[in-house]
Amino acid sequence: MPQTVVLSPNNVVRSASPAFLLAFGLEEREIVGRSLRMLLGPCTDGQRLLRFIDSATPKTRLSKTPILAALYSRDGVPLLRSVAVELADDGARIVYMERTHAVTSKQALVDDGTSKLLLSAETRQVSDISSGFADRYGFSPKAASALGLRMILGPGSDIQSLTALMDAALGGQSQRGRLLTYGSDCQALECEIIVTPVEDGMAQVSQLMLTFVSEPRRRSVSVAASSSKKSFLPMHDSSFTRVSSAGSQSERAGSLIKAALLFLALPMFLHLGGPMIASGESSTATLMRLAPSARQFNSDSNWQKPKGTGLPSLLRSHHHVNTDVVVDRLGSNKITLMLDLDKTVLFGNDGNDLGVALQWMDVANSKVEELYSKLINPNLKKMYEFYTESGKEVDVVIYTRRPQIVYYKSCVTSNTVPVRYADDFHGQGQLIFPSSIGTSQDILDTYVGPDLLEEEHRDVQMALDRLLAARDAVVLELGLAKPPPVVVTAQPKNIEATAHQLGLPAESCLLFDDNVELRSNPRVVLVDPLDGLPSDRRANLLAFMEREVPADTLEEDLVDYLEEAASAAETSIMRDANGKLSWWIPEVADHIRSWRTPQPVRAVSHHTLPLKGAKSLEFHSDKDEIFSDVSPADVPLRAPGHGFIDLCAAAEKALASRESDIQLELQLARQYSQHCA
């Protein structure tokens, strides 16, 4: 039976089907007469869902494309549903909910022998291919990532139908169709295609999985152009394919001429928006744009034009040039500094619960704010002043990962409570508190989630107080004119999506973070975790804590809580041989290694490249190695000999190599042309 809910024009529930009540563990009296908002939770994009429901009009009747939404059962369990809406004659809206076909990223990445690829739902950039896909089409993962869907499309491919299938899959349901594709050997492969949505664990379709099924019928495609059959040659590096390179030099040169012509003409055949390319070889060449389409595949965004040539950079030679890293540094005057809090901007994990201790002992909130001003990393101001003194227009965003704020675990029942605030504060499983928020009460005044017990309400408020105290400490340290927005997440950080939510260009963003799991992201500046403080700051902080809450006056329950720290390095209290309590802060060298200050990256074609033998981003410098207070922007990612390379230098070297290779190919082609004449 279908899971349906009938809503009145003001979105109050009129009735619910038995299948809906059973799935969500509700009784009819618990839902009828209440707002649909009672089903929303941390992972629900409430604004998007309500706008979608309101979009049903007599003209559209049934929504053309469903959307994916996370709705919460009576027990607070998120249920993924594909949601469609229909407008009834009396103005009521009938909301249809179906179990989604979406799979998780882990399921999608299983290489089960089928021919499939994964691509971004937003950019349509290919991120991974299976071994079955590589065997069938003859492309390597590098080629797939660089070329995108263009690699398997040709004159006979119905691109509009493929785009429609992918768009429809964003609603949470798999889509099927047939598609004529092409392998790296120019042979046509007709097959059935299944587009499956891949959700990111936060009720968002982040990727699409394209599966190519059934044994295709192979057809030969002529390379020579004719009036009845367009020629096609896939855009790829010869080092990426399994096609034999054997043959005479003249045959190879002839193929290169055809490849160059077809490469330039292919986007016109496909009616896809191509990159800007030069119409000549001069550095001042006139630019022409390839014909756009109703919806282009965005895999072109990583293409770069080599210096001094009008040919696209993906036309490479038989030399196996390593181009895993292509970085384009942004020259804009604007920059957005995204700041992680714990162990980056602040000492320890939320100050190793020093703020919790003050709140537990009912110390005034003004003292909590004073505490956080003493936890600030001295590198923060140095880094900020480097960019401002360089003439940059700097914006600041707090971007912290604190799951307890997004998914509140009750201090009374230990159950997870789907907290919910104003719709404007929620997006993609994250909480975004704007600059206008002054106190925790401003946030709690918008609370629309399940009722909280008095103890739970106080627990939530204290967590928000500590968060805002950390924000205000950043404001004080940097002398900002207004508080920065605060983004709180429970999932891996996504700079591009967060920048989009904040209305900021992702290419101007840098995230300063101590999390080594983010090391491959070129928009992340990895910093040393602040696990301790220099002697002077340490002494000042210990004196403050002993003055405000002497260790020997702490409540027994608080002592137990503090002694159960996640690790010995994160404990904030210790006992001496006689059992006497005292506050404890680890001490580090007086000179803390300064943060790097690179320029933002406009575009990157691949992840950063560790040198052979590199084990991690973390390394220890020699004692006599000198670091400047603020590292200049052109300092390599890692100093020579420490396992990582200068990305700018690598990019320039790769481009120079490719330019040389292309010139060699053109010389061979001209020689062949003269020979044929």
N, C-alpha and C positions, 0 to 999 in steps of 0.2 A: 504494500500500500504506500502511496506517496506521503512524504512528510510535508504537510502544508500548514500555513498559518494565515488567517484572514485578518487584515488590519483595516481599521477605520481610517478615514482621510487624515487624522492626526496621529497615525501610527500606533494607536492603542489596539491591543489584540481583542478581536471579536470572538474568534473560535480557533481551535487547533485540532488537527486530525489525531486519531489514536496512535498512528505510527510516529508522529512527532512527539507526543507525550511519552511514549515508551522509550524512544531514543534518547530523550533529554531527561528522563527520570522525573517528570513533572506530573502533577495532577491539574486537571482543567481549572480548578478554582485558584491555583497558584499563578496561572498565566493570563487568564481572561480578565480584561479590565486593566491590565498593566502595560507599560510601554515595552516595546521590543528591546529597549536598552538593557533590560535585565539579563539578556543573553550575551551581552558584550563583555569582553575581558581584555587582558593585557595584549593579546595577539590580534585583537580585532581592530581593523581600520574602520572605526565607527562612522566617520564622516563619509568615507567612500561608500559604505554599505547603505547608509540612509539616503545619500544622494541617488544611488542606484535605484532604491525602492521608489523614491519620489519621481524618478524619471519616467515611470510608466504613465503614459497618457492615452487618451482614446485614439490618438493617431497611430501610436506605435503598438498599442495593445501588449503583445508579449515581447519582453526584452529580447533583442536579437542575439546577444551573447551573454551567457551567465557570467558571474564573477565568483571567485573563490573567497570564502570567508571562514574565520574560526569563530564558532559560537560555543558558548559554555553551558554545560549541563548543570543540573541542580547541585551536583557535587563539586563543581568548579573544574571539571575535566573539559579541555578544549576538543571540539569535534569539528573536523574539516568538512565543509559542505559546499557544493556547487549550488549557487543561489540564482533563481530566475524569478521574475515578477510579472504578473498579469493584472491589468486594470479591469475590474468588474463594471457592469452597467451602472450600479449604484454609487460608483466612486471608490468602493473598497479595493484594496490591493491584496491579491492572493500571492503569497510568497511560497514558491516551490523549493524544496531542499532535497538534494540528492547526495549520496555518498560520492566522494570525489575519486577519480582515477589517478590522482596525483601520487607519485612515488617520492621517496626521500632521495637526497643526494647519494647516500650510501648505497641504496638499491640501484640507482641509475649507473653508478660507477662499476658495478659488478660486470666483469668481462666474461659473459656466458657463451661466447662463440658467435653470437648474432652480429649482424652488420648494423652498427648504430653509432651515432655521434651525439655529443652534448653541445648546446650553444646557449648563450645568454638570452634570457627572455626579453631583455630590454634592448641590447645592442645587436643581437643576432650574431655575435662573434663566436666562432667555434672554440670550445675550450678543451675538448677531449674526443678521441675516437677509439673504438674498440679494435682489437686485432682482426676481427672479422671484417670490419670496414676497410682496414688497411689492406687485407688480402684481396678483397673484392675490387676496390677502386685503385689500389696502387699508390696511395698517398701516405706519407709518414705523419705523425702528430705535429711536427714542426710545419710541414706544408699546410696541413689543415688549419692550424692556428693562424698562419700568415695569410692564406688565401681565402678562408671562409667558405661559404656555400658556393661561391663562384666556381670552385674547383670541380664540382660535379654537375654544373648546369651548362646547358648549351642551347642552340637554336630551337630544339624541339621541346624544351622544358617549359611546362606551364607554371611560370613563376607566380602569377597572380593567384592560382589555386593553392600553391604551396604557402604563400603568404596568408591566405584566408584560413588554411588549416592551422597555422601557427597562432594566428590571432584568436581563433576559436578555442584553442587549447588553453589559453590563459584563464578561461572560465573554470578550469578544473577537470574537464572531461577530455579523454583521448579522442583524437580525430584520425580518420582513415581516408586515403585517396590513392591515386596512381600517379606515378611521375616517371618521366623519361630522364635518366641521368647519364653521365658520361664518366668513364674511367680515365686514368692517366694515359692510357694507350689510345685514346680518342674513340674507343668503341662505345656504342650506346647500350645502356642497360635499362630495360623497362621493368619496373618493380612496383610493388605495393609499399606505401609509406605509412607508418603509424607515428603520429606526433603525440607524445605523452608529457603532461606537465610534471615538473619537478619542483616540489616545495621546499623551502629553506628551513623548515621547523618553526617558522613564525607566521604561517598561513599566507605566505607570499610565494607566487610562482616565480622563482628566480632563474630557472633554466627550463629548457625544452629538450626532450630526448627524441631524436628522430631515428626510427628503426626501419630498415629496408628489408622486406621479407619476400619470400618466394624466389624460385630460380628464375632469373631474368633471361629474356631472349636477347642474345647478342646480335647487333647489327653493325655492319661496317659503315663508317662515315667517311666519305671522301674528303681529303684535305683540300683538293682543288675546288674553287668556288664555281658554282653553276647557277643558272636561273632557277632551277627547281630545288636545289639543296644547298644550304649555306654551309660553309666550311667552319670547322671548329677545332681549336687546339687549346687544351687546358693551360692555364697560367701556372707554371710551377718551375721550380729550380730542378735542373737535371740531377742534382745530388739528392733530391727528395724521392725520386721515382725508382721503380724497379725495371723500367724500360732499358734495354741494352743500349749502350752508347757506342757499340762497335760500328764501324763503317768508315768510309774514306773521309778525308778532310773536306773534300768538295761537297759530299752529301751533307755533312754536318753544317757547312757554311750555308748551303741552300736551305736547309731546315731553319736555320737562324733567321734568314730573311723572311721566310713565311711566318715564323714565330713572332717576329717583331711586328709585322703588319697585322697579323691576327690579334696579337695582344692589344694593340692600340684600338682595333675595331671591335673587339669582343664586347665591351660594355654597351656599345651601340646596338649590337645584336640582342643583348639581353635586356635592354631598356632599363638598366640599373644606373643609379647615380654614381659615377666614378669619381676618382680623385682629380684634383686639379693637375693637369700635366702641361708641359711646355710644347708648343708647336714647332720649335726649332732648337738648335743646340746652343744658342747664345745665352749668356746669363741674363740678358734682358729680353728673353723670348716672350712673345705674346702668349698669354695663357688662354686655353679654351677648356670649357667644362663639358664633360660627356653628358649625354641626355639623361635627365632625371626621370624617376618613375614615381608612381603613386606612393610606393613605400620601398625604400632601398634597403639592401643589406648593409649594415654599418661596419662590416669588416674592413672597409676601406680606411677607417680612421687611423690605422697604424701604418699606412704606407708613407714612405718618405721619398722625396725627389733628390737623387744624388747631385752633388755639386757639379756644375759645368756641363750637364747633359740634359737633353730633353726627354730621355727614355725613362719610364717608370723603374723604380729601384728593384722591383721584383723580377726584372729580366736580368738574370744572373748568368755567369759563365760556367764552364765545366770545372773551374777551380772550386774547391769546397771551402768557401769563405765562411768563417764562423760569425754569424750575425744574430746571436741570441739576444743581444742587448742593443736596442736603438732608442736612445733617450733624446728628447727634444726639450731643452731647458726654456722655461717661460721667461720672457723679458718684460712682463707687465709690471706696472708700478704697484699693483695691489697684491696682497698676500693674506691668507687666512691661516692663523696658527691654531690648530686643534690640539688641546692639551689634555693628556691623560692625567688623572689625579694620583692614584695610589702608586707610590714608589717612583713617581716621575716628578710631578709638581710638589707632592707632599712626601714627607718622611713616612716610611712604612705603609702598611695596609690600613688606610683611614687613621693614620697616626698610631697604629698598633693599639687601638681601642682606648687611647688616652681621653678622647672626647666622650666615649661611652662612660668612662669612669666619672668624669665631671657631671654628666647628666644623671647618672645613677645616684650620685651624692647630692642631687638637687642644687648644684651650683648654677648661678645665673647664666643665661644664654650669652650675655656680653663677655663672660669669662671664657665660654666655649669659643667664641669668635676670636678672642685674644690668643687662645691656645693655637688655633689654626694659623694665625699669622706667624707663629714661631716654628711651624712645621714646613715652611716654604723652602724649596730647593734654591740655593743661591744662584744656580745656573739660569733660572727662569728669567730674572731681570736682565742678566747679561745677554741672553739670547734675544729678548724683546728689544733691547736698546740697539743691538747690532742691526736689526732690520729697520727700525725707525730712523736711526742715524744714517742708514744707507739710502734714505729718501723714500722708503716703502710706505704705502698706506696700509696699515696693519689692522686686521680684524682678529678678534680672539673668540674661540669657542671652547667651552669645557666639554670634553667627550670622555666619559668614564663608564666602566663596566661594573655595575653593582646590581646583580640579579635580585637581591633582597628588596630593592626598591620597586623593581618591575613586577616580580613575583613574590609577594609578601608571604613569608612562612610564619604563621601565627605563633606568637610567644606563649599562647595559652593551650591551643589544641595541636600545634605542629602541622596543621593542614595548610595547604597553599590557598591563599585568598586572591581571586582575580581582581585586584584593585583597579579602579577606573576613575579617571578624572575628566576634565573637559575634553571634548573630542579634539580640540586643537592641540592638546598636549600629547596625543597618541599618533603614532605612524610607524608602520613596518616593525612592530614589536618593540619600539623604542619610546621613551618619554622625552619630550622636548619642552623644557621650561624656559619661556622667553625672558628677555631682560626686564620686562615690567614686573616680574614676580619680586616682591619685597621680602616676604616672610613665608614660613611653612603654612601659616593659616591661609594665605592667599591661594595656595594649592588645595588645601583641604576644603576650602569653601566650595570648590568645584566637584567634590567627590560624589560619584553616582554609583559606586560599586556596592557589593553586598554590605549589609550592616556590620559594623565593627564593634567588638566589646570595648569597654573603656580602656582596658590594658592594651588591647591591640591598637586602638586609636593613638594612645600615648607613644607606643613603640614606633608606629609609622611616623608620627610627628617628629620624634627625636631623630630618626634617620634623615628626614628632610632638613631638620635644623642643622645637622652636621654637614650635609651636602651644601647648603647655602652658606654656611660658615666658611667652607673651603673656597667657594666661589668668591665670597667677599674678601677673603685673604688675598686671592689673586688680584682683585680690583685694587686693593690697598698697595700691594707690592709693585704693580705696574703703573699705578696712577691713572687708571682708566676713567674715562668720563662717565661711563655707565656700565652696569654689570653685563658680562657676556652671556649669551644663551647657554643653557646647560643641557646636554644630551646624555641620557642614561640608558644603557643597553644591557641586555642579558645574553647577548649573542656576540659572535666575533664581529669586530668593528668593520663597517663598510663606509669608507670615506666618500666614495662617489655618491651612494644613495643618500647619505646624511647631508652632504653638500647640496644635493638636489632638494631635499626637504627644507633646508634653510634658505633656499634661493641663492646659493653661492656657486660660482664656477668651480668645479672640482679641480681644474688645472691650476688654480691659485692656492690650493690647500696643502698644508704639511701637517702631519700628525706626529707629535712628539710622544713617544711611548716606550716603556721598558719591556714590553712583551715580545720575546724573541720569535713567537709564532707569526708575527707580522713582518719578519725580516725581508721577505721577498717582495713586499709592496714598495715600489719606488717613491710613493708619497709618504712613507713613514720614515721618520728620523729616529733610529733606535738609540736609546740613552741607557746609561748605567743605572740600575735600580738603586734608589736611595734607601739603603737598609740601615744607615746610621748617620750620625751628624758629626761635624767637626767639633773639637773640644770646647770652643767658646759657645757655640750654639747649644751643644749638649748640656753644658753647665747651666746656661740660662733657662733651658726647658726644664731640667730637673729641679731647679730652684723654684720655678713657677708652680710645678705640680706639688711640691712639698709645702709650698705656702698656701695653696688653695685647698688641697685635700691631702693632708699628711698620710703617708702610707699606713701608719699604725692605727689610723682611725677608720679604715675602709671596712664596710660590711662584709661579713663572712661569705655571703653569696657572691658578692662582687669579686672577692679574692679568688674564689673557685673559678669564676668565669674567666678572669684574667690569666690564671695559671693553666687554663685549658687552651692556650693559644695554638694556632695551627702548627707552629714550629718554634724551636728555641730562639731562633733569630727574631721572631715576632712577639715575644713575650715583653711585657712592659713593667713587670714587677718581679722581684727576686727576694729570696730569703738568705740570710747569712747563716753561719754555722750554728748560731743560737736560735734560729728560726725567726729572727727579726725581719720584718718586711721593709723594703725600700723600693723606690721607683728605679727603673732600669732603662737606659737608652744606649744602644751600641755606639761605640765611637769609631770614626773613620779618620783617614788622613786629613790634615787641615786643608790640603789642596784637592778638591774634588775635580775629577777630569771634566773639562768643559764639554758642552753639547756642540755637535756639528751644526753649522748654519748654512745648509745648501739652498739653492733656488728651487722653487716648485718645478715639477715636471709637467710639460704640456701633454706629451704622448709617449707611450712605451710599448714596444712590440712584444716584449717578453720579460720574464723575471730576471732579477739580478743574477750574475754569473759567478759562483764561487770558483776559485782556482782549484786545480787538482790538489787533493789532500786537505782542503779546508773542511773543518768539522763543524764550526758554528760561527756566529757573528761575534761571539765574546772572545776577547783576547786580553792578555796582560802586557802592558808596555814595559820596556826596559827602564830601570831606575833612572838612567841618565837621559831618557827621551823627554824632550821639552814640548809641551802643548801650550798654545796660546790661550789666553783667557776666553776668547771667543774664536772658534775656528773659522777661518775665511771660507767663503762659499766654494772655492775651487780646490779645497783639500780633498784628496781621494776618500772614497768610502772607507777604506782601510789603508793604513800606511803600507808601503812596499814591504813584502815579506811576511805580512800578517794574514794572508789568505784571501783577500778580496781586492778587486780592481777598481780603478778610477772609471766610473761609468761614462763620463764625458769623453775621456780619451779613447775608451773602447768603441764608443759610437763613431767618433771621428775616424778612427782607424778602419772600422768596418766600412764606412761610406767611401773612404779613399780607396780601399781594396776593390770594392764593387765598381767604382768609376773606372779603375784601371782594367778590370776584367771586361767590362762592357766595351771599352774602347778597343780591346783586343778582338772581341767578337765582331765588331763592326769592320775592323781592318780585314779580317778573314772573309767577311761577307763581301766587301768591295773587291778583294782579290778574286773571289769566285765569280763575281759578276763580270769582271773584266775578262776572265778566262772563257766564260760562256759567250761573250760577245765576239 
